[in-house]
Amino acid sequence: MRKCTYPKAAALLVGASLALSGCGGSSAAEPVDVSAEPEYSGKLSILTKFGGDPLEPYFEDLAAQYTELHPDVSFELIQETDQSIKDKTKTLTASQAMPDIYFTWAGNWADNFIDGGLAADLSPVIAPGTDWGDTFGESSLEAFKKDGKYYAVPLYNNGKFMGYNKKIFEEVGLTPPATFDELISSCAVLKDAGYEPIAFGNKDGWPGLHYLQQLFAYNVPADVLQADFDPETATLDDPGYLTAMEEFTTLVSECTGSGNDSNGVLYTTAQQALAEGKSGMYYQEILEFDSTAAEGTQLQKDGLGIFKLPAAGDAPGDTEAIEGSPEGYLINARSENAALAVDFMKFATNAENAATLSAPPYGQPSAVKGAVSEENSSGPVIEGIEQVNEASAGIIWLDSVTVPDVADAWLAGGEALVSGSRSPEEVLESVRSASEAAK
């Protein structure tokens, strides 16, 4: 899952002098040759976001298989979780110990490393038109493009959907709602039947931002929304922001079991409520589908269905957009093992390994074309990826698309909306202030 709201100390990631000294080089240093023939010896260090079950064995198995092919290559795997990788990345940057290969989200998070000189330009080997690049969907590559260059290996695609229990919906006579008002109405039906309508845990802050970003896409014109992500062009004065925040607070109060207390509930607790058949719905990423409906769960028996978070009938924004973006891996721009790192990532994204990644128990839909299929992926994953591919636009997560101080303001604002301690107008004013200060 993509949980990348980062602390203010993420400024460590954007300081070019720190980043470059962390690589043992300088801006004048010769760039690594990513297209060189690799020497199959030495140790590759990799920072992953696959810590914990069921994901951890994936890179472990890849490393073991690669070593079987190349016995003189060894690995140092630093496996972190959605939450811990933020602090680990900060620590590695500050200690000048960035690994050869490391995880990134799209948006401002990746831009920090690119601008700081920590990300190798992979265009010679992965740009559209190259042999390797043509194995990926072009939109996945574009997510990590900056100034005409391609910087990351997109490992898997992602998108956000409302997951629902098919049996419960059938029991209470509901079908997936087509509008936001229908969604709110369905919550009353589920509540009357004794179910928590929408399981929601916002202790980490990002779940609320996921709702807000999708609602912003629906209620704010696309060109305005994109301009507002950048403090240099932001005005944040479109009325759609207030509409979206009002819709969010309505959903929290009318549809969630914890309501204003949801800031004290973990997202994993909410996920478990859907898995155990205690709630009718849970807003989740494609990456969560196979774990929420894992073998033996009540949800697996009842059936997991998905639908887009519905927009209001008169929403003026892009109602065909879906929140989400690919997640990928950067190669250290000063790594002595850059060519070997490229070779390993080619191995990690070959057809066989891409299919393995897409299949249960991992359920991470590979960005490699053709990797997600009925032979290796569950129905909800296939459906979700099809909708992502057909969407008019992919809206990058609110906490990674903009600069850290503005992301922090949205995070605090989202938590305040959940608790009811601040109004949408007050939240928007605090974000405007943060954006103005970040210019």
N, C-alpha and C positions, 0 to 999 in steps of 0.2 A: 504494500500500500504506500501511497504517497502522502507522507505527513511531514511537510518540510517547513513549517513555521519556525523561523530561526531566531535565536536571541539577539539582542543588540550587539553582543560581542561578535556577531558575524561580520562586523567591520574588519575583523582580522582577515577575512576572505577577500576584501576588496582593496587592501593596501598593496599597491604594485611592488613597492620596495620590499615589503615583507614576503610577498609571494615569490618574487624572483630570488631573494636570498634563500628562501626555503628550497629552491631548486638547485642551489649551488651555482647559479649563473647570474647573468645580467641581461639587460635589454639588448646589449650589443653582441651577446653570445650567438653562435651559429645555431640555427634551428635544427632539431633532430631530423634525420632522414627517415621518414616513416615508410618509404617505399624501398628501403634497402633490403638486401637478403639477410634474414636473421641468422645469428649465430646461436645454435641450439645448446647453450650452456648458461650457467648462472642461475640466479634466483629472481623470480618475478613476485613483486608485492602487489596485492590487490585489496582494495577497500570495497566491500560489497554492502548492499542493503538486504542481505538474505540471512541475517542472523535469526536463529530460532526455528522451530518446526512450523510448517513442513518444508521450508525453503532451503535451510542450511546445507543439506546434502548436495544441492545442485552444483555449486562451484567446487565443492570437495571432490565430487565425482569427475567434473571436468578436469581439475588439476591432476587427479590420479591417471586419467586416460591420456592426458597430454604427456605426462612423465613416462608412461609406457611407450609412447611414440618417440620421445626424446629424453632418454634416461639422465642426461646431464643437466636437465632443467628441474629446478625445485621451486616451491611456492611458499610464500607467506600470505596466508589468508586472514584478513581482518574483517570479521563478519559482524555487522551491526544491525540493529533493528530500525524500524521507522523512526522511533523516537531518539535512540542513542546515536544515530549516525551524525546528527547535527553537531553535537558536542565533540564527537570523535574527530570529525573533519576540522573543526576549529582547533583542537589540540594538535593534530598533525601539522596543520599550517603554521601554528605558532612555534612549534618545536622544529620547524624546517625539516620535516620528515614525510612529506607527501609521497605516497606510494607510486609505483609505475602506472597503475590503472586504478581509477577511482570513480565511484558513483556520482551521478549528477541528475538534478531535475532540470527541465527546460526553463527558459525565462531568465530573470535576473540572477538566479543562483548560478547557472552556468556562465552567464556573462561575467560574473565576478572573477572566475578563474581565467576566462579568455582574456579579459582586460588586464589581469594581473600577470599574464605571461606564463600561467601554469598549465595551459591546455595546448597540446600540439595541434597544428593544422593538419587535419586528416584528408584534406581535399584530394591530394594526389592518388589516394587509394579508395576513398569512399564516396566521392562526389557522384551524383547521377551521371551515368555514362561510363563509369568504371565497372570492371567485372564485379567487384564486391558491392559497390554502391547500387548496382542494378538488382541486387537480391532483396533490397529493402523497398518498402513503399516510400515514394518520394516525400510525402507529407511528414513522415517520421524523420527523414534526414533534414527537411526544412526547419523542423522545430529546434535544431541545434546549429542553424546557419547564422553567421554574423559577418557583416561586411563582405558578403559574397564567398565566404569560406565555410567549410564544414568541419565541425570540431568534435563531435561525439559519435559513438557507436550506439544507435538506438537498440536497446535490448528487447523491450516489450512495449506494447501500446496499452492505453488505459482510458477509462471514461467513467463517469458517475451516473448511476441509475438507482431508482427506487426498487429494491427487491421486495417481493411479497410472497406470502404463503398461499399457494394456489388452493389448498384444501380449505383454509379458513375463509378465503374470499368466496369460494363456492358455498360454504356453509351459511354465510350471512347474506348471500345474494349480491355480492359486489363484482364488478368488472373493473379493470384498470381505468382510473379517471382520466378524462381527456383535457380537463381544465383545472386550474388551481382551485376554483370554488368547489368543483366536484371532489377534489382531494380532501378538502376540509370537511365536506359533507360526509365522506366515507369514514372519516375518523369517528364521528358520532355513532355511526352504525357499529363499528368495531368496539367502541367503548361500551355501548349498551349490551353487546354480546359477551362482555367480560374480558376482552383482550386489550392490551396496550396497543393503541393504533399505530404509532411510529416509535420504535425504540430509538433513543437519542442519548448519547453521552458526550458531553463537551468539555471534559476535564482538561484535555490537551488543547482546546481552543480551535483547532483546525476543522473539526466537523461542522461547526457553525459557519465558518468561512466557506465551506463547500456549498452549503445552501445559498449563502449570499452571492457567491460568484455566479452560480447558474441563474439566480433571479436577476442579478445585474444584467446578464447577457440578454434576458428576456425584456427588461424594462428600460434599458439605456441603448440608444442607437449604437450600432457596432463601431462606427468611426469615432464617436465620442468616447466610448468605453476604452478603445485602444489608446487614444490620446491621453486619457486620464491615468493610465498606468505609468506614464513617464512624467516625473515632476516638472520637466522643462516645458511640457505642453499641456499639463493638467489644469483644469478649472474646477472639476467636481461640483458643478452647479446644475446638472441635469436633474429634473424632478423625479426621474426614474429611480434614482438611488433611494430616495425616501419611500417610494412605493414598494421597492423590493424589501427594504428593511421592515416596513409595516407588514408585508406578507409573511416575512420570516417570523416576526413576533406573534402573529396570528397562529402560525403553524406550531410554534413552541407551546403556546398556551392551550390550543384546542386539540392538539394531536399527540403530544408526548406525555408519557406517564410521569416524568419527573418535573415537567414544566420549568418554572423559574429556578429550580434546584439542579438542573441538568449539568451545570458547571462542575458539580461534584461527582458526576457519573463517568466512568471510563467508557471509551468507545467499544472496548472489548466486551463490556457488560451488555451494551446495547446489541452488539453483534450476536452474543450468546442468547439474548432474549428471542431473536428471530429464529436462531438455530434450534431452540428448544420448543418452538411452537407457542411461545407466550405472547408474542406480538404479531401484528398483521403485516407490518412493513419495517424496513430499515434501509436508509439511504447509504449505498455502498458502491465501492469501486469494482470494476471487472475483476481486479486482482483478488478480491475477497470472495468471489462467488463460490469457488470450489472448497474454500475452507468453511464458509458459513453453512453450506449444504454438504458438508463432508459425510462420507459413508457412515451410517449408523445414527446420524442426527435425525430428529423429528422432521426437520425441514427437508431432508433428503427423501424421507418417506412421503411427506405431504406434497412436495414439488415446489421448486423455486421459480417464480416468474419475475420478470423485470419490466419496467416502463420508465420512460424519461420523466423527471420531475416536470409536471405539467405547468404550462404558462397560463396566465390569465387570458381570457378571450380577446381582450383589447390591448394586449402587450405591444408596445411600439418598437421593441428591439428585434433581435434575430431569434425567433422562436424555433428555428431549426438547428441552432448551435448546441453542442454538447460540451460540458466542462470535462476537461481531462487532457492529458498530453503524454507522449511517450517518455519513458525514463531510460537513461543511457549511461555510458561510461566514457570518461575522458582519459587520455593518455598524457602523462606528465611531459611537458614540453622540454624538460631538461633531463629526462630519464636516459641513462646509458643503455637501457634495454628497450628502447622505443620500438625498434624493428621487431624484436621478439614479442613485445606486448601486442603489436598489430597482428602478428601471426597467431597468437593465442586467441585474440578476439575474433579473428576469422574462423578459427576452430570452434569457438563458443557459439558462433552464429551460423554454422553450416546447417544444411537442411535437417540432418538427423538430430542435432542438439537443439535446434529451434523447435522441432516437433516435440521433443521431450519436455522442454520448458513450457510448452503450451498445454500439455496433458496433465491430468491429475497425477500426483497430489499437488503439483506446483501451480497449475492453472494460470500461468503468466503468459498472456497471448503474445507470442513473439512478433516483432516488427518485420521479420523476414516474410516475404510474400509466399503465400501458400502453406505456411506453417500451421495455421489454425484450420482444422478440418474436422469433419464428423468422425474421422478415425481416431483422433487424439484429443478432442476437446469436448467439454460438456455443452449441452444445448444453450444454457444461458450465456456462456462465454462466446460461443459462435454468434448468437443473436446480438450481444453487446458490441462485439467487434464490427459486425455488419452495420449496425447503427452508427458507430463512430466513423466508419469509412464513408457512410452516406451523408453524414452531417454537413451542414453548410459551412461550419467552422468548428475548430477545436479551441475552447477557451481555457487558457493555461490557468492553473490554480492561483487564487488570489494571493497566497502567501509566498509564491515564488516568481510571479510575473512582474512584481514591482520591487522597488528598493527596500532594504531592510527596515528603515524607520517608518515608512508608510505601511509596510506589512505589519509591523508591531502595532501601529495605530488601529488598523483594521482588526487585528487580533483582540486588542483590548476592547474595541467597540463591539465586536461580536459577542464577547463574554458579557458586556454590559447590557446588550439587548436581551440576552437570555435571562439574566438575573432581574431585568426590569429597572436597573439602577440609572440608566440614561435613555433619553429619547433618541429616535432616529436623527433628529435635527442636531442634537448635541454630539452624537457619534460622527456625523458627517463633518461638522465643524472641526472636530479634533483631527480628522483625517486630512482635511484641507490644510490645517496648520502644519501637520507633519510633512505634507507634500511641498508646501511653500518653503519650509525650512530645509528641505532636501535638495532644492534647486542649486 
